């Protein structure tokens, strides 16, 4: 997706560490690292957003939320 002339890419990630068990949709801008992630937390049964940069465009988050809900699927409680 391109927002304000900047291209963003989305990829899946999984995480199994203390208090962080689930799947994530990460948003990257080039090789700079993740901009944010939307995480499906299977321990708390909640979706969580973590911003790794300031001033993330709202249009980007609005675009990503329905994709994350679709791609990350249902909770997989322990």
C-alpha positions in Angstrom: 0.0 0.0 0.0 1.2 3.5 -0.8 0.3 6.4 1.6 1.6 9.9 1.0 4.1 8.6 -1.5 5.6 6.0 0.8 5.2 2.2 0.1 4.3 0.0 3.0 4.4 -3.8 3.0 2.6 -6.3 5.2 3.9 -9.7 6.5 2.8 -12.3 9.0 4.8 -13.2 12.1 4.3 -15.5 15.1 5.4 -15.0 18.6 5.6 -17.4 21.6 7.3 -15.7 24.5 6.1 -15.0 28.1 2.8 -13.1 27.8 3.0 -12.8 24.0 1.5 -15.9 22.4 -0.2 -15.5 19.0 0.1 -14.2 15.5 0.8 -10.7 14.1 0.5 -8.8 10.9 3.5 -6.5 10.7 3.7 -3.3 8.6 7.1 -2.5 7.2 8.5 0.5 5.3 11.4 -0.8 3.3 14.4 -2.2 5.3 13.9 0.2 8.2 12.0 -2.3 10.3 8.4 -2.6 11.4 6.3 0.5 11.6 3.5 -1.2 13.6 2.0 -4.6 14.3 -1.5 -5.8 14.9 -1.2 -8.8 17.2 -3.8 -11.5 17.9 -3.0 -12.4 21.5 -4.1 -15.9 22.2 -3.5 -15.6 26.0 -5.7 -12.5 26.5 -8.0 -13.2 23.6 -7.6 -9.6 22.4 -6.2 -7.8 19.3 -3.5 -5.3 20.1 -1.7 -2.6 18.1 1.9 -1.7 18.8 3.4 1.3 17.1 7.1 1.2 16.6 7.2 4.7 15.0 5.5 8.0 15.8 3.0 9.6 13.5 1.7 6.5 11.7 -0.9 7.6 9.1 -4.4 6.9 10.1 -5.2 5.7 6.6 -2.6 3.0 7.0 -4.1 1.7 10.2 -7.6 1.8 8.8 -6.4 -0.2 5.8 -4.6 -2.7 8.0 -7.2 -3.5 10.7 -9.7 -5.5 8.5 -6.8 -7.3 6.8 -5.4 -8.3 10.2 -8.8 -9.5 11.4 -9.2 -11.6 8.2 -5.7 -13.0 7.9 -5.0 -13.7 11.6 -8.2 -15.7 12.0 -9.8 -16.8 15.2 -8.2 -17.0 18.6 -6.4 -20.2 19.5 -6.6 -20.2 23.3 -4.1 -22.4 25.1 
